[in-house]
């Protein structure tokens, strides 16, 4: 990809693609478009959704078996931090639908392998952020109650720290992997593009982040079963958000 210079208002800032100015109703339209993609490929979508449920159960069992409150808190925010990496195949489904092609697992695997270097680097960065989150939460273990119990100070401290980590991760990754998949761009350009889009559309993308959090929480409240539907729709919606936000030539 040829590096774009400057944002949509003409600033001469290098190394990121420009973005459009969004309106507050856009995230709701992205969700509608995501649901339409789900309906066009229901079984394909559910295959990815059930993978989210399975690995979520596996991680939740691991947290429960270790009787670790910090690990359970990290799980919820870990889905928000690692979500874009896990949704890479979903982005490709929306991309194939956009090109009026029938989505195939083979194409998604090939695309993942083609971008494996950048995707692995990005996943490593997000994993390190998640591990750091868990370490920080564990540091406050001095006010951690017994497993299965809560105290006001522990809940406030845990949620505050986890929210800060999730916000940083959201700014850096909301449109990063869709851009890498779409334009085969380098990771630095994609991350800077994502950060620039958030800075220029803070109010709208803050609403989008809140919607992702709420839907993810609903998925957890349904014993993760709801994620079978929620995760694919959010993945597709993020792709459409990227396409409507980032100005590209393709």
C-alpha positions in Angstrom: 0.0 0.0 0.0 1.2 3.5 -0.8 1.4 5.5 2.5 -1.2 8.2 2.7 -0.3 11.5 4.2 -2.6 13.7 6.1 -6.1 13.3 7.5 -9.4 14.2 6.0 -8.9 17.9 7.0 -5.6 18.2 5.1 -3.1 17.9 8.0 0.3 16.8 6.7 0.8 13.9 9.1 2.6 10.9 7.6 2.2 7.2 7.9 -1.6 6.8 8.1 -4.5 6.6 5.8 -7.1 9.4 6.1 -10.5 8.9 7.6 -14.0 10.2 7.1 -16.0 12.1 9.7 -18.6 9.8 11.2 -22.0 10.5 12.6 -23.4 9.2 15.9 -25.8 6.8 14.1 -23.2 5.0 12.1 -22.4 2.2 14.6 -26.0 1.2 14.7 -26.0 0.9 10.9 -22.8 -1.2 11.1 -24.6 -3.6 13.4 -27.5 -3.8 11.0 -25.1 -4.6 8.1 -23.3 -7.1 10.3 -26.5 -8.9 11.0 -27.3 -8.9 7.3 -23.9 -10.6 6.6 -24.8 -13.2 9.3 -28.1 -14.0 7.7 -26.4 -14.4 4.3 -23.9 -17.0 5.7 -25.6 -18.4 8.9 -23.8 -21.7 9.1 -20.5 -20.3 8.2 -21.0 -17.6 10.8 -22.1 -20.0 13.5 -18.9 -22.1 12.9 -16.8 -19.1 14.0 -19.3 -18.2 16.7 -19.2 -21.6 18.3 -15.4 -21.5 18.2 -15.6 -18.3 20.4 -18.0 -20.2 22.8 -15.7 -23.2 23.0 -12.5 -21.3 23.7 -14.4 -19.0 26.1 -15.6 -22.1 28.1 -12.1 -23.5 28.1 -10.6 -20.2 29.4 -13.4 -19.8 32.0 -12.8 -23.3 33.2 -9.1 -22.6 33.6 -9.8 -19.4 35.6 -12.4 -21.3 37.8 -10.0 -24.2 38.4 -7.3 -21.8 39.5 -9.8 -19.9 41.7 -8.4 -16.6 40.5 -10.6 -13.5 40.4 -8.0 -11.5 38.5 -8.0 -14.1 35.7 -11.8 -14.0 35.5 -11.8 -10.2 35.1 -9.0 -10.5 32.5 -11.2 -12.9 30.6 -14.0 -10.4 29.9 -11.6 -7.7 28.9 -9.4 -10.2 27.1 -12.2 -10.8 24.7 -12.2 -7.1 23.9 -8.4 -6.9 23.6 -8.0 -10.1 21.5 -11.3 -9.9 19.7 -10.0 -8.3 16.5 -7.4 -11.0 16.1 -10.0 -13.7 16.6 -12.3 -12.1 14.1 -9.8 -12.1 11.2 -11.7 -14.8 9.4 -15.0 -12.9 9.9 -13.5 -9.8 8.2 -12.6 -11.9 5.2 -16.2 -13.3 5.0 -17.5 -9.7 4.8 -14.9 -8.9 2.3 -15.9 -11.9 0.1 -19.5 -10.9 0.4 -18.6 -7.4 -0.6 -17.1 -8.8 -3.8 -20.2 -10.9 -4.5 -18.3 -14.1 -3.9 -19.4 -17.1 -1.9 -17.3 -17.2 1.3 -15.2 -20.3 1.8 -13.0 -21.5 4.7 -10.3 -22.2 2.2 -10.1 -18.6 1.1 -10.1 -17.5 4.8 -7.2 -19.9 5.6 -5.2 -18.7 2.6 -5.7 -15.1 3.5 -4.7 -15.8 7.1 -1.6 -17.6 6.0 -0.7 -14.8 3.5 -0.9 -12.2 6.3 0.4 -14.6 9.0 3.5 -12.5 9.7 1.7 -9.3 10.4 -1.2 -11.1 12.1 1.2 -13.0 14.4 3.0 -9.8 15.3 -0.2 -8.1 16.1 -1.5 -11.0 18.1 1.7 -11.1 20.0 1.4 -7.4 20.9 -2.2 -7.9 22.0 -1.3 -11.0 24.0 1.5 -9.1 25.8 -1.0 -6.4 26.6 -3.4 -9.0 28.0 -0.7 -10.6 30.1 0.3 -7.2 31.4 -3.3 -6.6 32.4 -3.4 -9.9 34.3 -0.1 -9.1 36.0 -1.4 -5.6 37.1 -4.6 -7.1 38.4 -2.6 -9.7 40.3 -0.5 -6.9 41.9 -3.5 -5.6 43.6 -4.1 -9.0 45.1 -3.5 -7.4 48.5 -7.1 -6.2 48.4 -8.4 -9.2 46.5 -11.1 -11.1 48.4 -11.6 -14.8 48.6 -12.4 -16.5 45.3 -16.1 -16.1 44.5 -16.5 -13.0 46.8 -16.1 -9.3 46.0 -15.3 -6.1 47.8 -16.0 -2.6 46.6 -12.4 -1.6 46.5 -11.3 -4.7 44.5 -14.1 -4.3 42.0 -13.5 -0.6 41.4 -9.7 -1.1 41.1 -10.0 -4.1 38.8 -12.5 -2.5 36.5 -10.7 0.8 36.3 -7.4 -0.9 35.4 -9.0 -3.3 32.9 -10.9 -0.4 31.3 -7.7 1.6 30.8 -6.1 -1.4 29.1 -9.1 -2.1 27.0 -9.4 1.5 25.8 -5.7 1.6 24.8 -6.1 -1.7 22.9 -9.3 -0.5 21.2 -7.6 2.7 19.9 -4.7 0.6 18.5 -6.6 -2.2 16.9 -10.2 -1.3 16.0 -9.4 -1.0 12.3 -5.9 -2.5 12.2 -6.5 -6.0 11.0 -9.3 -5.1 8.6 -6.8 -2.7 6.9 -4.1 -5.3 6.9 -6.4 -7.9 5.3 -7.8 -5.4 2.8 -4.7 -3.5 1.7 -1.8 -5.8 2.8 -0.4 -2.8 4.5 2.3 -2.8 7.2 1.4 -3.1 10.8 2.7 0.4 11.8 0.6 2.1 9.2 -2.5 0.2 10.1 -2.1 0.9 13.8 -1.5 4.6 13.3 -4.5 4.7 10.9 -6.7 3.1 13.6 -5.4 5.5 16.3 -6.0 8.5 14.0 -9.5 7.4 13.2 -10.4 7.2 16.9 -8.9 10.6 17.6 -10.8 12.2 14.8 -14.1 10.4 15.6 -13.7 10.0 19.4 -17.4 10.4 20.3 -18.7 7.9 17.6 -16.0 5.3 18.2 -16.4 5.6 21.9 -20.0 4.6 21.4 -18.9 1.7 19.2 -16.5 0.5 21.9 -19.3 0.8 24.5 -21.6 -1.2 22.2 -19.0 -3.9 21.8 -18.5 -4.1 25.6 -22.3 -4.3 26.2 -22.8 -7.0 23.7 -19.8 -9.0 24.9 -21.1 -8.7 28.5 -24.5 -10.0 27.3 -22.6 -12.9 25.7 -20.9 -13.7 29.0 -24.3 -13.3 30.9 -25.7 -16.1 28.7 -22.9 -18.5 29.7 -21.1 -17.5 26.6 -23.7 -19.2 24.3 -24.8 -15.8 23.1 -21.3 -15.2 21.7 -22.2 -17.8 18.9 -24.3 -15.0 17.4 -22.8 -11.9 18.9 -19.2 -12.5 17.9 -19.8 -12.9 14.2 -22.1 -9.9 14.0 -19.6 -7.7 15.8 -16.9 -9.0 13.5 -18.9 -8.2 10.4 -20.0 -4.9 11.8 -16.3 -3.9 12.4 -15.5 -4.6 8.8 -18.2 -2.3 7.6 -17.1 0.3 10.2 -13.6 0.1 8.7 -14.9 0.4 5.1 -17.0 3.5 6.0 -14.3 5.1 8.1 -11.0 4.7 6.4 -10.5 6.3 3.0 -8.8 3.8 0.6 -8.4 3.5 -3.1 -9.8 -0.1 -3.2 
